[in-house]
């Protein structure tokens, strides 16, 4: 566990670290913790099972994660979120007792009634209904109930952010392809609010999900949507055992599409990251002209792939480690006997900052978020990035801001704000800062959002600033964007104002 590489190994490391750094000695001690955990479970675990779970040698379930949350005093669904994400990232289906649900008991009937009355359901409640819908579609086959379920589910998805987005993704995956026609319409009318939901289709089985992704990619041409379409499309083709050959006669279209996205340096950089990966994965042969064009933007492509000197990487990581140890030693979070050098942390930071694959970077940051020291880690990392990574290394700046954003900690927002007010070379850095501020507050972040909107040089950044302003209820920022000369960003800002 000193170098957790697979997603579920990282999850096991997280759970063990949370217990090891807990302030209560009874939580740190395995036997007493097991007793506390069993009070929240219908099964009875042994201390040996706890050790196997926390070393990655036994399987977690959603129910076990929920029990851990209660025993550790965490926010609800903090570990469930990570477990679902790690399982899917490793190509596995998360385990839960709800998966065996085949009959509608009074519990499910009450959920259906509450849903029809417009009450907000929790993610576990949505997931329970999704399993029932998948296992017994006849029980929810009445058109009114079925349509209410699918539309209310997507209403919930459209209001989600970060952790909630990942949780609702699992509900969409479980519900299956029936949700895709409605999702497609939502994407066409409100792409910026729904683009992350595309990921769910990549985990669904059957040709319908593959066709949904392919048709949307080639028919919609929206950078925000593209950023979350190409990776699920690769995943879908790979899962069906077809790989790049599964594109068949549409391969030339996909090649042209990916090249156009990659060539447009004003496009969402996340879309360009995925387009680059898609081209490499597909093994497409480039013409001499296409190859020359890629050579002309070689420096920018290196920023996308985070190509940096190995010696510089080691120096930066060593500086982060040194700063974290110093900050931890001075923190009240470090109790008596707390180790200051923590095995495994370096793996999360290295992959979160320098992995060439976007999904690997996101996985590293998501799976360390609930750790009680992640806020301190984010503060240490942010300070080092602000001082040691200049504007010319904007690929690492972007990766660092995204890492800090996924932590969802107030301390991690401070260095993001510092970067936002600094002199920025590439507009994509403004974009990631603008997205991060969606988790901030109007009092602290409205002025910075306005600054980002005024200094933005691309439509992509203005669109993201508008969405974050809407999330914060920063109406003056939305009004500025709604009256701007950028017609696409202005139209979206106007629509967001109407929805307020």
QUIVEN-V713655 format. One line per field, one symbol per residue. ss: DSSP state (H for helix, E for strand, L for the rest). phi: phi as a letter, one per 40 degrees, with the letter a starting at -180 (. if undefined). psi: psi as a letter, one per 40 degrees, with the letter a starting at -180 (. if undefined). A space follows every 10 residues. Layout:
BEGIN
ss->???
phi->???
psi->???
END
This chain:
BEGIN
ss->LLLLLLHHHH HHHHHHHHHH LLLLHHHHLH HHHHHHHHLL LLLLLLHHHH HHHLLLLLLL LHHHHHHHHH HHLLLLLHHH HHHHHHHHHL LLLLLLHHHH LLLLLHHHHH HHHHHHLLLL LLHHHHHHHH HHHHHLHHHH LLHHHHHHHH HHHHHHHHLL LLHHHHHHHH HHHHHLHHHH HHHHHHHHHL HHHHHHHHHH HHHLLLHHHH HHHHHHHHHH LLHHHHLLLH HHHHHHHHHL LLHHHHHHHH HHHHHHHHHH HHHLLLLLHH HHHHHHHHHH HHLLLLLHHH HHHHHHLHHH HHHHLLLLLH HHHHHHHHHH HHHHHHHHHL LLLLLLLLLL LLLLHHHHHH HHHHLLLHHH HHHHHHLLLL LLLHHHHHHH HHHHHHHHLL LLLHHHHHHH HHHHHHHLLH HHHHHHHHHH HLLLLLHHHH HHHHHHHHHL LHHHHHHHHH HHHHHLLLHH HHHHHHHHHH HHLLHHHHHH HHLLLLHHHH HHHHHHHHHL
phi->.cbcbcdccc ccddcccccc bcccdccccc cccdcccccb bcbbcbdccc ccccbgbbcc bdcccccddc ccgccdgccd dccccccccc gbcdcacccc cbbccccccc cccccccgcc ccddcccccc cccccbdccb ccdcccccdc ccccdcccbc afdcccccdc ccdccgcdcc dcccccccca cccbcccddd ccbccgcccc cdccccccbc fbdccddbcc cccccccccc gbgdcccfcc dccccccccc cccccccdcc ccdccccccc ccgccccdcc ccccccbdcc cccccfcbcc ccdccccccc dccccccccc ccccccgccc bbdhddcccc cccbcccdcc cccccccbdc dccccccccc cccccccbbc ccbcccdccc ccdccccfbd cccccccdcc cccbcbcccc cccccdccbc adccbcccdc dcccccbbcd ccccdccccc ccgccdcccd ccbccccccc cccccccccc
psi->edghdidddd dddddddddd eiehddddhd dddddddeee ieihiidddd dddeeeeihi iddddddddd defiiheddd ddddddddde fihihiddee heihaddddd ddddddeeih iidddddddd dddddgdddf ehdddddddd dddddddeei hbdddddddd dddddaeded dddddddddg dddedeeddd deeiiidddd dddddddedd fhdddddedd ddddddddde edadeedbee dddddddddd dddgeeihdd dddddddddd defhhiiddd ddddddfddd ddddefhihd dddddddddd ddddddddde ieegahehhd hhhddddddd dddehehddd ddddddeede heeddddddd dddddddehi ddfedddddd dddddddfhd dedddddddd eihhdhdddd ddddddeeea idddeddddd ddddeieidd dddddddddd defgdddddd ddeiehdddd dddddddde.
END
